[in-house]
């Protein structure tokens, strides 16, 4: 066969320049006798020759040479014009015949996957992987030819162009295209011949889902996870995920999304025997390459297993110490903040006992509130009886990077002062004794999945560049000490600056009205402005959105002097708080506005957000207070409101008319009010679901109403990074931005990028269908 089209069996791993990373590795696997569906590659030189006609190649070079990654409008226009140039160049007749001849040899109207195989993909250290397009369940001469050209055009997608320009990549891009017989996947997924989370090379890790593997690679579902020892192999444990839908081949031969019932989506994907067989296959691949591999696999209707990709696992750190796990499990709960730490237990029941905690001890408490923050800073880890994933202990621990387990119910009763324990924050487990060595404590995490990592994981290396997102990604922040570190992350600013924790420090544990009564107003302003400026300077010129104080009455009452000023409420979660409190106690709100005005004079990137807005009249009164203050007279100030109370669904047009610039959905409060579930209740934790249909409907209505009113919409919460399907909902709704905790930036970027790619792919397919 001429060199423009090469069968897999003609290729080896050394043919990357001709066949791209995917094509070269598929050829290598097939030649090694491993099960790979048949196929061929339209080579990179064939692509270059195709665009060399009619001067297209010269036009492409000229456009790339002057590309400015800091000019989004020009970048979009250039990317679109380059893609149009490639599509107009089309495919030369000679190459067209070669492609069709090869395709027809696969069988009449064969169903194939047409996959980009860029010469910079799937190679050690690259970051281009996953940026170009793949098309599944393609059938028919014209459809195959169109898909090949679309893969060529994807070489000039906006994200790829931005990445090249920002990296200063000057060499001419080239791309090959792999055309491979499609496996009608009943089950599929990925597997690693190393544990990617610890670097343990004695393990095989398999992720599995129903239907096409795109749902796993793209992070669209929570797959099953199977961990096996290489010796045997032997299954160590299986964790069953949850899958809301699968992608299958429809009657028309195209991809079809199929919703699954809770029973179907929660059923185990692989048997023990099937997991062991897959592990054996992974070991064969690793043995052939001589290094750990990241593989994609699929099981067809006949039960036969196929490999559809393999790539090296890059950026592996030295593996962690491994071994058996000694030590009895003492208590378990929800893993709220990751990390593994051993230390002596210190049981405290009141923040006033904080002086008893020695630095590095394990703080065990019934629950925490802002008064506990000074003590939490000294703790090696935190364990609480109560709380859920959105409670104070969980939020602050993640920001302080202190391992945390919440909702144990009985830690203060079961654990003993002075007892040596190990806290595994990710697992939500407290073990007897120091078992950090066998748990791999301190082992560096590794970049996993060449494709997924490049799409979403943010490299820790200085100067690393990440894929740009259409959805802005902000960070939640609560304390100033990590401002410089967090500001160095690839985020667009601070979407939620929680005032409560900084104010607790600035007040010295004193109720604000008590502080004012003592004439210490100036002291408060000086201490708070110093903390705020530290944050706004670190992020400048990116915006910092400051949420005004949202203490509830029971939290305020615990402060010194608080009992004199706070009402006793049976349900403070929906009581005297937020916007209504500012209207009733304007002197405290005015103090905060004075503080913000002082900071904005120095750093004008600070903006204000009002929490817990219930009605129009209270918001109107609150905005009048802002307008009458020095802050309201400053140019460029943006006024946001938190969308937490369900009434906001109906009020957004009115709020926009009052001059509100945007809404930020507080998914925790919105969920508890939509479902009637206390967000901090460990007893009702299984009822608290931000992805409940009613909650999602409310979020969709909020985003849509904001768009129609011409204001921005955001969401601050952990759900987008913890639950990939939730992020996809937000992207489909058209949300402007998402704000997550610092430890979730990498995960959130990955799942948002996957959701955006999926949406773009669906739109492209729909557009082609409409043209047809």
PyMOL commands that set and color helices and strands:
alter all, ss='L'
color gray80, all
select helices_A, chain A and resi 8-10+16-31+44-65+72-89+93-105+141-154+158-167+214-217+262-265+272-289+351-356+370-376+392-400+411-414+436-439+450-456+483-487+499-507+512-517+521-539+553-557+562-564+572-574+578-584+586-602+616-628+631-633+648-657+667-675+685-687+693-709+719-722+724-733+742-771
alter helices_A, ss='H'
color red, helices_A
select strands_A, chain A and resi 5-7+39-42+111-118+134-139+175-181+187-192+203-210+224-229+234-239+245-249+255-259+293-299+305-312+329-332+334-337+340-347+362-365+381-384+403-406+420-424+429-432+472-477+493-498+543-547+606-610+639-643+662-666+712-716+737-741
alter strands_A, ss='S'
color yellow, strands_A
deselect
rebuild
show_as cartoon
